[in-house]
């Protein structure tokens, strides 16, 4: 297996702005790649298509892949592992997650399980040391447990992972994680339809030197402006089966926004896109501009999507008038529905 720290920069790739990912001390591309889509819950993706997406992202300057042991029960990690094996000099930083293959009970978050979970991820990814492992949206009691973070420190000391982070559902959980001295980064939902993290989470992270990984950046595709009331999602797509939180936290699907409300807001947001930019690229550019964001991790199911997402990094900064319009849109259409929940 290749120690992750020995991978170099990929050949013939586009340069993209890099930012330090919090306490990892490592630089990553401002736009990364989320790989939930390549594992499960978004419809089937063939292995050849998944590897093509990874390659297109890397060629476009992406140096940060985000995955999880639960995406396709390891399928996403395995795809990334095969990509790294075939491109040993790609210079990709891989963040994975652990904890959701077991029942979400605080008593399951113990060192023996952490060792087993990270060993499985290391095998899937083909690395001796994980670049970053994140607790995958654990119960609040887990983030409050000193023993949990002692165990995570042990994983670092044993060389199973170079650093650890926490992926969260709520701003309160994010603030609790940021207060932990060993937490390198926090992953949280942040997009033009989810503004609450701007109030306290991002300032606290900047002050503490903790990285921010922005996930669900397109509100499950709403911010692409491509969906209508007649859009049909596959039966195995979470946008079909989790609109009301039937399978996992409702905030993960369309950012917790009622679909009809989201469509109306998305139509208005699309009007804010500057000439030459898509609504999706505009949303990603908005996230990149938020002070404290290390990287944003849009998913992609096609080469075109991967390349289009990466191109958002090269857009000029959005003007203040657009930033103000996003806040106004949120306040008028969405705040009352979601602000109090996450």
Phi, psi and omega in degrees: 000150182267120173303133187300330183288352183265359180283137180261191182280144180290156178280147170051047179250157175288139176280137177228150177306136178246144175228150179288129181274077174053225185281001173291333185074004182259145177269139178226160179292145182295332171246120178256200179227119171274137188243021172303317181302331183276351182255309186186170170072011175229019189090163186285140174232125180289154181302317181298322178291320179297315180294327177293323177296315179300318181293317180296321178296313181297318179296335180273005176102000179288127178239012185226114175251133176247132181217191177199152180294340183269348180289104185066024182054041179108350183300316180297314177301319182295321176301314180295319178301319178293322178296315180297322179296321181279343181227068186296344179253022186287341178067031183271131172268125182247123173254126174245180182222158180216156172121344185258006171275350177247165177298141186281070180242136181306326183291349177275350184266073184232164187302316181301318178293319179302318179297314181295317182294316180289327176298320178295317179294320178299319179294315180300318184275344179073036180232154175281320182234125175292142174294317182202132171242137183241137167295130191266088178048059183284166173301153181304323181299332179292318180291337180273358187266120175298323182297324179299315183284333170298318179295320178295321175300323178295321177301320178294314181299327181277355178081011178286329177216148179280335182197167177223159183212180179226129170265132189232163173263323188242160177294324178298318177296321179299315181296322178295321179291319180300328181288347179280125187294338182266354182286121183277327185202162174233132175256129186212151176291124179212123177196174181298349175257006179217088188262350186305322180300340180293335189287311184233323189294308182297317176299319180294321179294318179299317181294325183272350184076026180263135179287155175239121174255116183270119180246171186048048189290340180250018180051052180058031177099347179305318185286357172285340181074013186263350187263153176228177179295343181263359179297133180248126177259151181300155181298329180266016177263128185300341178288349172267318191254359183232023184297332180248018179079028183293328186252326178202187187306130182300331181296344179284340184250117184054031181056023179083006184271138174302136192301315180297318176299318180296321178298316180296317179295322180294322178298320178291320179298321181303330180291345181273351183295130178290163180302132179088357180240143175279163174303321179298315179296324178296319178297317179294319178297320178301316182294314181302329181283348183286124183301128179106344179288128177273312182203152175243141192238071174294146174272169178206138177250359180217160177300319181298318178296316181299315180292319180297319178298315182297326182295341179298334181295335183269357179292148173293156179304142176291142180289162181301327180298323178289318178300318178295323180294324177297315178298317179297317178300314179299313183298320184283318191255334193235329188308311186297332184278327190233341188304321185282347190269321187235000000 
